[in-house]
Amino acid sequence: WKGLEAATAEPPKKTREDRALQDGGVAKRAALAGGFSDARVLTAMDLFAATFSDSSITPKTKAMKAEVETLRDVVSGMNKAARLALGEEKGGGGGLFGIGGKAPSQ
């Protein structure tokens, strides 16, 4: 679970300390991003999908962007599942292993 969380982790937000660094803290934050994070992979996929459109959005671009959104949802779900499994986030309870179900009423 720890590896899954690390692979899908987003880079931290820019801080005041980052602004004092020569590169604006880009290298430090990029090193903390997961190998399959939104910032590292999915944004590049969005840009690649947009290259197939010139003056108007083509059906191919729309289809590729829809696939990227599907991947974005999957990566987000995997990250949430890893955080739930590691106890870093409280789940709603219920469901299989406490993931995905409604919390029981009190």
N, C-alpha and C positions, 0 to 999 in steps of 0.2 A: 504494500500500500504506500509505503514511503517513496518508493521509486516512481510509482504512478503519480503521486502528488508532485514530486519534483519535476517530472517530465512535462506536466501540464501547468506548472506554476507561471504566473505572470510576473514580469519585472516589477520591482517596487516603484512607487511614485517618485518624481523628482523632488529633492529637498533643497534647502538653502545651502547645505554643505556641498551638494553636487554642483551648484552654480559657481562655487569658488574654484572648482577644479578646471584645468585647462580645457578638457573635452566636454565639460558640463556634466560629468558623471556618466556619460553614455556607456563607456566600456565597463564600468563597475556594475551598472544596472543590467547590461546585456549579459554579463557573466552569471547573474542571478536568475535570469529567465530560463524556463524549462525548454527542453529540446523540441517540444511540440506545443509550445504556448501560442496563444492567439497573436501576440506581438511578433513572434519569430517566424511562424509558418503561415498561419491563416491570412494575415495581412498581405503577405507576398502572393498568396493564391488569389486574393481579391484583385491585386494589381495585375496579375497575369490574365485573369478573366477579362479585365477591362481592356486589354490590348487588342481584342478582337472587334472592337467597335471604333468606328471613325466618327462620322457625324451623327449617327443614330445607334441606339442600343440594339444589337443583333440578337436573334433567338439563342445563338450559341453562348453569348455573354450572359443572358438571363439564366440559362440552364446551368452554366458554370457557377454563377453567383449563388444560385439556389443550392447547389452541391456544397459550396463553401459554408453557407449558413447551416446546412445539415451537419457538416463536420464540426462547426463551431458549437452547436448544441451538444454533440456527442462528447467533445473535449470538455465542455463545461460540466456535463453530467458525470464524466469520469473523475474530474477533479473534485466535485462535490461528494461522490461516493468514497473517494480516498480520504477526504477530510472527515467524513462521517465515521469511516472504519477506524481511523486513528484517534477519534474522540476530540478532534479539534473543532467540530461543529456539531451543534445539537440537532438531531433529526426530529421529525414529527412523530416518530414511533410507529408501531404497526408495520405492516408489509413484511416482505421477506428480509430477515435479519435487521429489522427496524428501518429499512430503506424503502421509501416510496409510498408508504401507507399513511392513512390519516391517524392522528393521535387518538387514542381511546378517550371517550368522554369521561369526565370526572364525576 
